Amino acid sequence: MKNETTVLVLALLITMGLVGAGVWWFTRQSEPDKVEISTGEETSSGATFAEMRNIPEGLFSYGGSTTWAPIRKEVDPAIQTVWPKFRLRYTDPTTGAPGSGTGIKMLLNNQLAFS
């Protein structure tokens, strides 16, 4: 009986800790830095999109999420205009339908730079 009580108390403490961490995470007031896809818009840090530093050069294949599909034809060229040496290429899956799961599989198979 004593052993069961110890396990129950530990389980309760762990659960309360996880719930408390979740409440803290979702209610904190700070917002992450936002980047606007425009050469004139400022980020919350005060820098414009064009002033961002350490942008890698090269061609980067990406794929996966179907949520990105409606806006990628506008965003990718905007990025290309600001940083011509940073090129993005959307890659459709060779098998299966596009989606997050397919993108992750392609990423793990070294078919994508990011997903």
C-alpha positions as a printed Julia matrix, in Angstrom:
115×3 Matrix{Float64}:
  0.0    0.0     0.0
  2.83   2.39    0.87
  4.52   1.72   -2.5
  1.27   2.5    -4.37
  0.9    5.8    -2.49
  4.42   6.84   -3.48
  3.74   6.06   -7.14
  0.42   7.95   -7.06
  2.02  11.02   -5.41
  4.84  11.02   -7.98
  2.34  10.66  -10.85
  0.3   13.57   -9.44
  3.39  15.77   -9.1
  4.53  15.0   -12.63
  1.05  15.67  -14.02
  0.79  18.97  -12.15
  4.23  19.96  -13.43
  3.28  19.19  -17.02
 -0.04  21.03  -16.74
  1.71  24.01  -15.14
  4.35  24.07  -17.89
  1.6   23.93  -20.52
 -0.32  26.8   -18.92
  2.88  28.85  -18.68
  3.78  28.1   -22.32
  0.39  29.15  -23.7
 -0.08  32.23  -21.53
  3.31  33.9   -21.69
  3.19  37.43  -23.0
  6.27  37.6   -25.23
  5.89  37.06  -28.96
  8.62  35.59  -31.17
 10.27  37.82  -33.76
  8.16  38.06  -36.87
  9.52  38.5   -40.38
  7.35  40.26  -42.93
  7.8   39.13  -46.54
  8.39  42.58  -47.94
 11.48  44.69  -48.51
 10.04  47.63  -46.54
  8.25  46.0   -43.62
  9.95  45.94  -40.24
 10.27  42.94  -37.99
  9.53  43.27  -34.29
 13.31  43.57  -33.77
 13.35  46.7   -35.98
 15.17  45.19  -38.97
 13.56  44.97  -42.39
 13.29  41.69  -44.22
 16.06  42.79  -46.6
 18.38  43.59  -43.67
 18.31  40.07  -42.25
 21.84  38.65  -42.02
 23.53  35.3   -42.56
 21.19  34.14  -45.29
 22.63  30.97  -46.89
 23.37  30.82  -50.6
 22.34  28.01  -52.91
 19.34  26.08  -54.13
 17.21  24.57  -51.36
 14.57  21.98  -52.13
 11.56  21.87  -49.86
  8.21  20.14  -49.79
  5.56  18.59  -47.67
  2.93  20.86  -46.23
 -0.09  21.53  -48.4
 -0.86  24.57  -46.22
  2.04  26.43  -47.82
  0.87  25.68  -51.4
 -1.55  28.65  -51.84
  1.05  31.25  -50.86
  4.36  29.78  -52.0
  3.96  31.18  -55.53
  3.93  34.68  -54.05
  6.37  34.26  -51.17
  9.13  32.36  -52.99
  9.57  35.08  -55.68
  9.54  37.81  -52.99
 12.37  36.02  -51.19
 14.19  35.55  -54.51
 13.94  39.28  -55.24
 15.48  40.26  -51.91
 18.14  37.51  -51.85
 18.86  36.3   -55.39
 21.5   33.82  -54.16
 18.97  32.09  -51.85
 16.84  30.0   -54.2
 13.9   27.81  -53.22
 12.48  24.9   -55.21
  9.28  23.15  -54.2
  9.63  19.4   -54.77
  6.62  17.14  -55.23
  6.88  13.65  -53.77
  7.86  10.87  -56.16
  5.26   8.59  -54.56
  2.13   9.45  -52.63
  0.31  12.72  -52.16
  1.98  15.9   -50.87
  1.61  16.43  -47.14
  3.54  16.86  -43.92
  4.13  13.14  -43.46
  5.39  12.72  -47.02
  7.61  15.78  -46.61
  9.18  14.39  -43.45
  9.87  11.07  -45.19
 11.49  12.94  -48.1
 13.55  14.98  -45.64
 14.76  11.83  -43.88
 15.67  10.34  -47.29
 17.8   13.44  -48.11
 15.46  14.49  -50.92
 14.72  17.87  -49.27
 16.72  20.55  -47.44
 13.72  21.29  -45.23
 10.1   20.26  -44.93
